[in-house]
Amino acid sequence: MRARAAAGEADDVNDTRVRLRRELERARARTHALTTVPDSELTAQHSVLMSPLVWDLAHIANQEESWLVRRVAGRAAVRDGIDEMYDALRHPRATRTELALLDPAGARAYAAEVRDATWEVLDDCDFDTELTRGGFVFAMIAQHEQQHDETMLATHQLRSGEPILDAPAAPRTGASPDPDRVVVPEGPFTMGTSDDPWALDNERPAHRVHVGAFVIDAAPVTNARYLRFVDDGGYDRRELWTEDGWAHRVEASLDAPLFWSRGEDGRWVTRRFGRRIPVRPDEPVVHVCFHEAEAFARWDGGRLPTEAEWEKAARWDTDTGESRRFPWGDDDPGPAHANLGQRHLGPAEVGAYPGGVSPLGVHQLIGDVWEWTSSRFLPYPGFRAFPYREYSEVFFGDDHRVLRGGSFGTDPVACRGTFRNWDLPIRRQIFAGFRVARDAEGASDV
């Protein structure tokens, strides 16, 4: 019996090791694709909102070295004296070009050297500490790299010049959700997680939350819907905006989503990774800030959903009363479920992923666009910072709003029904859209 148990444990360890290697390799392949560009593109600062790509590349390696090579294995630093330079909290993005950064060749060599050491650490790991149990810290590093890959993808979107990236077009077929709004009944559900081994600290612990009945859009707000707001003077109607939102709209001269402009024929076009394309009516609107989303929701007679409402719509199983990992169930995301992982360089049309629909009939809660919620980024009851405060805790408070669901640029390893993203309410370079919620008593027209 003991021999069989030991063999089973060994199989589990090997399976974990194989899965972690696959995730780390996949992340590095994407990093390579995003940074295989001329050195001038790597070292340029394409926007003051973003780091030069070469900083991200070395930062990814530095985090991996710090956690896996030094903390898990107790080895000496691969390269001394650079931790401070690649500390994201010490240096604002706008000033990182002023640092004595590793050049492109040096950054690539550093990343490769660290990765060689990581494979040795992974092969030797028994996954028997709090930090390594279930492969957590290795998965944390894979998620960290994929998160920076999405950030680098946003940098590619902000750069000017000829297109560098390419991918197949996102699906443009699919039946629009019917009905276009869904009622979520009143009651409690389990929010967050205590048992997903790769979940990050701000997703923990699982806790029961009572949510009143509400109505939520069955799909993210589309460009066609958003254009009606624009054409109705939504950007000029002070009554639709909060005080902070209106002040930002005026200061930033907002009049349409970021990257939109009028073509020669007067129709709206958008710039997407160096290409000018028509604004497609049935795609989710993207590159809008929280204030724009909030103003649209008020114009539409609703509001943004709270974070708890969004998660209940995404995870609550009407038959079992339990919370799923994803809207479609507990299986990892696949190509039939959601638009994730940079398979495409833009959102798919609404209705394109019937395999990812929630039990209540809500579409595309995962992938395509991050979705703004009305909630501030705060800890859950019983939160414990792990393994370091700088991932989540230092950002808690009133400054940041929560986004949910992931975008076409989010990798599946960094996306779950419990995953929490956050950003400042003025940010538009992120791949963010939204959907509208309403109190249940406003559901008479559903």
Secondary structure, DSSP 8 states (H G I E B T S, - for coil): -HHHHHHHHHHHHHHHHHHHHHHHHHHHHHHHHHH-S-HHHHHS-S-TTS--HHHHHHHHHHHHIIIIIIIIT----SSTT-TTTT-TTTS-GGGGGGS----HHHHHHHHHHHHHHHHHHHHH----STTTGGGHHHHHHHHHHHHHHHHHHHHHHH--SS---------------SSSEEEE-SEEEEES-SS-TT--GGG-S-EEEEE--EEEESS--BHHHHHHHHHTTTTT-GGGS-HHHHHHHHHHT--SSTTEEE-TTS-EEEEETTEEEE--TTSB--S--HHHHHHHHHHTT-B---HHHHHHHHHB-TTT--B-SBTTBSS---TTT---TTSSSS---TTS-GGG--TT-----SSSSEEEEEEE----TT----S-TTTTGGG-SSS-EEEES--TTS-GGG--TT--EEE-TT--SS-EE---EEEGGGGGG-
